[in-house]
Amino acid sequence: MVAKPLGVAALLVYGSPALPLAVLTLPLYVYLPTFYAETIGLPLALVGNLLLAIRLVDAVSDPVFGLLADRLTPPGGRRRGWFALASLPTALAAFMLLAPPLDADPAYLLAWGLALSLGYTASIIPYAAWGAELSGDYHARSRIAAAREGLVVAGTLIAIAVPAVLTAQGVADQREALKLLGWFVLISLPCLALLAAGIIPEPRPIPERRMGFKEGLSHISANRPFLRLLIAFVLNGFANGLPATLFLFFVARALEAPDMQGPFLFIYFLCGIAGVPVWVAIAGKFGKHRTWSVAMVGACVVFACVPLLGPGDLAGFGIICVLTGFALGADLVLPASIQADVIDVDTASSGARRAGLYFALWGLATKLSLALAVGLAFSLLEIAGFEAQGSGRTGVAMLVALYAILPVALKFAAIALMWSFPLDKSAQEDLQRRIAG
């Protein structure tokens, strides 16, 4: 752990690479499926299946990169060195995927999609582990996560605003706007990663021991708080992945307001930024797991109103975007902070610092849940007769069910797991004392 707490400026420097990482993430999950189906002209089901295949292949890489991040120390340090090295190929792959030629074929999407997924994994695992190890304090971890995830939302807003503004003003079409985002990521990600690596310290080493694969696996399987959080994380990730994947389709076809796609997304994520400091403050009083659970309950109550909307109900959907966007602030920050706490359970029992492996497992869970969301949603929509380039109401009922009803059920399952979560401030402080010896 870093002995001296990070000030506001240092937190912003640490969080700054999250801005371009988010700029590439939103198009990957929201814009690219529809972009490759509508503009490039690839079949909708094929795009969904290719993205599913990319996630499944990429999933194998998560534990590999996690183990490498924990065991090997490149120049610059075990966390920041890995992150700085991985940023350049990640940025290059993002540019290629966001700026494809008009005659791009399925092989192009598959190849550069895999390159980006692997590069992103190699970047995000040491980056997240770095943040988890910067402090052992229960509440300071929420502030570190808030700095990173707040800039994630800021990057998301850039990814929303640039295509929306440029297309609305007639300056560029969606293809040119995505290419501009690609240039932004290509330049800014390596620069900000190197800046953070040069300023933010490497976590202070602690005495630790190596262990074999079987022993390491036994410590993970015995970490009950981790397993409980992981299941809740997967359920909530799946719940969030469905509306993220289907958002553009829902606004265009269920509300029949395609021109409002950008504004609604912007409102949603802007409210997410506004919610971050509020949820961090509430968690400081009532604990992280209870606060996250309350936020999910609120999101479910609001999202349950979505099936009541029909064509032209823009004001109602705008209110839903404001309220669920505010709840998003808790979704972004609090699970990430709790993740750092459950790693302490492993460190206290095993004597090893394996944040890289744990964040790799979370990354694997996230990718699988998002891949399942894309593959399931697009396949069921095609079965229901929904066409990406169509204009009728065929398949809209299935679209609404996948967009709103299934996510609510999944979130309630996650709430049931997290409401009585055993790792609170007192338990985490006991773990830190055990680790310190």
N, C-alpha and C positions, 0 to 999 in steps of 0.2 A: 504494500500500500504506500501511497505518497503521504509523507508525514505532515506537510503543511497543506491546509485546505486551499483549494483553488478559488481565486477571486473571480469576479464577474468577467473581466477581460480574458482571463485564461480559460474560463468555461466556454466563452464564445469562440475562442481560437480552437479549442478541442472540438466544438460542435460544428465549426464552419464547413468541413468536408461533407457533412450530411446534406448541405444545400444542393450541390451538384448530384450527389447520390440519389436524392429525392427527385430531382429534375428528370433523371432517367427512369426512375421507378414508376412514376405515375403513367407515362406513356406506355411502358411495358405492360401494365395490367389493364389500363383503361382505353388508351387510344389505339395501340398497335393491333389488338384483335380486330377491331372494326376497320382500321386503316388498311391492313393487309387483305381483308375480305372485300371492302368496298372500293378503295382506290387502286390497289394492286390487282384485285380481281381473283384472288384465290378463294376456293369454296369455303364457306363458313365452317362446316364440320371439319374440314381438313386443317384449317387454321387452329381450331380448338384442339384437335388431336396432336398437331405438331407442338403446340405450346405445352400440352400435357406430357408429351414425350421428352421435351426439353427439361421440364421440371423433374421427371422421374430419373433421367440420366444424371442431372445435376445433383439430385438428392444423394447419390452415391459419393459425391465429392465432399459433402459437408463433414462427415467424420474424418475423412482423410486430411482436409485442410485444418480441422480442429486439432488433430493430433500433431500435425506439423507445427502449427502455431504455438503449441504448448512445449514441444520438445526441441525445436531448432531456433537458434537465435541469429538472425541475419545482421549485417551491419546496421546500427541504429537502435537495436533492441528487439526483444522478443515480440513486443506488441507494435510499437510505432514503426520498426523496421519493416516488418511484414506488410503493414498497411501502406507505407510509402511505395514499396516495390510493386504492389499489386494495383496501384491506382492507374498507372499508364495503360496497361493492356485493357483494363476495364473501360477507361475512357474511349479508347480506340474502337472497341467492340460496340459501345453504345452509339458512337457516331455512325458506324456502318449500318446498324439496325434501324436507326432513326432516319437515315438518308439513303434508302434503297433505290436502285434504278427501277424505272417503270416496268421493265420486263423481268423483275425479280421472280424467281421460281420458288417452289417449296424448299429446294435444297439450300437456297440463299437464306431463307428465314430460319431453317434448322441449324445451319452452320454458325451464323452470327448470333443466333439466339443462344446456342450452347456456349459460344465464346463469352458472351456477356454474362450469362449465368455463372459460369466458372470464375470469371474475373471478379464479379460482384461478391461471390462467396469468399474468395481469397482476400478480398478487401474488408468485408463487413465483419467477419469473425474476429480477427485481431483488433479491429476498431471497437467493437462492442466489448470484448474482453478487457481492452485497455481502459475503457470507461468504468467497468465493474471493479477494477483493481485500483482505481485512483483514490478511493476512500473506503474505509470500513464502517463509516457512520451510517446508521439506518436512514436518516433524513437527508444527509448530504448526497447519498446515492440518487435520491429523487431529483435533487437539483442538477446533478450531472446528466441524468437521463432527460430532464426537462430542457437543458441547453441543447443537447443533441437532437431530441425529437421536435423541439420548437423550430429548429432550423430545417428539419425534415419537412414540416408543414410549410415553412416559408418557401422552400424549394418546390414543393407541390403547387403552391400558389403561382410561382413563376411558370411552371409547366402548364397550368391552366390558362393564365392570363395571356401568355405570348400567342398561342394559336387563336384564342378567342378575339383578341384585339386586332391582330394582323388580318384575320379573315373578315372581321366585321368592317374594318376600314378599307378592305379591298386591296391591301398592300401585298398579301400573299395568300395562297391557298393552304390547306392543311399540310400538304406534302412539304411545301417550302418552310412552313412554321416549324414542323418537326425537325427539319434539317438544321434550322437555326438553333433549336434546343440541343441538337447533336454537337454543333460547334461550341456551344457554351460548356457542355460537359467535357468535351475533349480538351479544352483549355483550362477550365477552372479546377477540375477534380485533381489533376496531378499537382497543380500549384498550391492549392489549399491543404492537400495531404502533406506535402513537404513543409509547409509553414507550420502545421500542427506538430509534425514530427520534430521540427527544430526548436519548438518553444515548450511544449508540454512534456514533463518528465516521464521517463519510463517508470512504471511502478517499482517501488523498492523491493528487492528480492527478499524472500523469507526462506529459512531452512526447509528444504523439502526433499523427498525421496522419490526415486523411480519405482514403478510397479509394473507388473506384467498385465497383459490384456485381461486375463481372467479375473485377477484381483481387482483391477479397475472397474470391470463390469459389475462385480459384486457390490462395490461401494455405490455405484449408480443405482442399481436395483434396490439397494437398502435405503436410498434417499427418498423417503416417502413424500416430503414436501415438494421435491422436484417432480416426481411422477404425477402428483396431483395437479401441480401448476401446469405441467406439460399437457395433460389432457384438457384442462380448461383453456389453455393457450390454443390448442388445435381446434377445439370447438368454436372458440371466439374468432379465430383466424378464418375458419370456413364460413362463419356467419358474416364476417366483414368482406370476404372475398367474393361472395355472390353478388351483392349490390355494387361492389366496385367494378366487377366484370360487366354487369348488365346496365350500369347507370345511363350510358349514352342511349342504349336501346329504349330504356324505360321512358326517358324524357321525350325522345323522338316519337315513340309509337304509342305508349300508354297515355302520355299527356298531350301528344301531338304538338310539341313545342321544341323542335330541334334547335331553334335559334337561342334557346335558354339553357342549352347544355353547359356552356362555359360559365355563364353567370351563376347558375346553381352550384356547380362544383366550387367556384371561387368563394361563394357564401359559406358553403359547408366547411372548407378548410380554414377560412378566415376565422370562423367561430371556433374551430379546433385550436388555433393559436391562442385565442382569447381564453379558452377553457384551461389551458395548461397551468398557468400560475394559480388559478382558483383551485383546481383539483390537488395540486401540490400542497397548498395551504390547508385544505380540508384533511388531506392524508396526514399532515403534521399533527392534527388533533385527534383523529379517529382511527388512524392506522391505514396502511396501504390497501390491504385486501378488502376491508369493509368499504372503503371509499370507491375502489374499482367496482365492487359488486353493485353499489348504489347507482353508479354511473351506467352500468349495463342495464339495470332495471329501468332507469329513466329512458334509455335508448329504445328498449323493447316496447314500453308503453306508447312512446311517440311513433315508432315505426309500425305498430299495429294499426295505425290509422291510414297507412298508405293504400290498402285495398279499397278504401272508401273514395279515393280520388279517381277522376275521369278526365277526359280531354278538356283542356282549358283551365283546370284547377291549379293555376300557377301560384296564387297566394297561399293556399293550403300547403302545397309542396315546399314553398319557400320557408314557411314556419317550421316544417319538418326538417329541412336542411339546417336551419339555425340551431334547433334544439339537439338534433343528433350530432351536428358538428361540434357543439359545445361538449357533449359526452365523449366525443372522439379524443379530446385532450387527455382524459383519464385513460382511455384505451392505449394511447401512445406511450405515456410516461410511466404509469404505475406498474404494469406487468414487467417492463424493462428493469425497474428498480427492484422488484421482488425477485427477478431472476438472479441479480447479484447476491441477494440474501440466501437463496437456496444453495448457491455454490459454496457458501460458508459451511453448510452442513457437510459437504464432501471434504472440504479442506480440513475441517476439524477432525473428521473420522479417518481420513486417509493420509494426512500429512503432505499431500501434493496439491499444487495449485494448477487446476485444470479448467480454468474459465474458457479457454479456447474450445475444448471438447464440448463443454456444456452449451456454449452459444452455437456451436455447430449442430448439436442436436435440436436446439430451438429453431435454428435456420432450416434444418431438414423438416421439422414439423410445419413451419410456416409455408415452405414451398409445396409440400404435399397437400396442405389444405387449400392453398390457392390454385394448385394444379387441378385438384379435384373439383373446385368451384368452376374453373373454366371448362374443363372437359364435360362435367355433368350438365352445366347450364347450356352450353352450345348444343350438346347432343339431344337433350330433352326438348330444346326449342325447335330443332330440326324435325324431330318426331312429331311435334305439335303443329308443324306446318309453317313455322315462323321463318320469314326470309329477311336477311339483313338488308337487301336492297329493295324490299317491297314497301308498300305504303298502306296496306289494309290493316284490319283488326285480327287477322288470322294468327293464332298463337299468342295473343296478348294476355289471355287469362293465365297461361303457363308462365309467361314473362313476369306477371305480377306475383304469382305464387313463389317463384324462385327468387324474385327481388326482395320480397318483404316477409312472406309467411314463414318459409323455412328458416331464414336467419333469426327470427324471433325465438323459435323453438330451440335452436342451437345455443343462443345466448342464455336462455333460462337454464339449460343444462350446465353451462359454464358457471353461472351464478351459484347453483347448488353446490358446486365443488369449492368455490372460493369464499363463501360467506363465513364459514367457520375454519378458515385456513389457520394452521397451528403456529406459523412463524410470524410473531409480532415483534415489536421493538425490544421487549424484554428478552425474548428468546434469542433474537439476533445478537444482542449485546453479550449474552452468555457465550454464544459461539465465538465471538471476537476475542473474548477473554481466553477461551480454550486454545484458539489459534495462536495468540500471543504467548501462551505458555505460562 
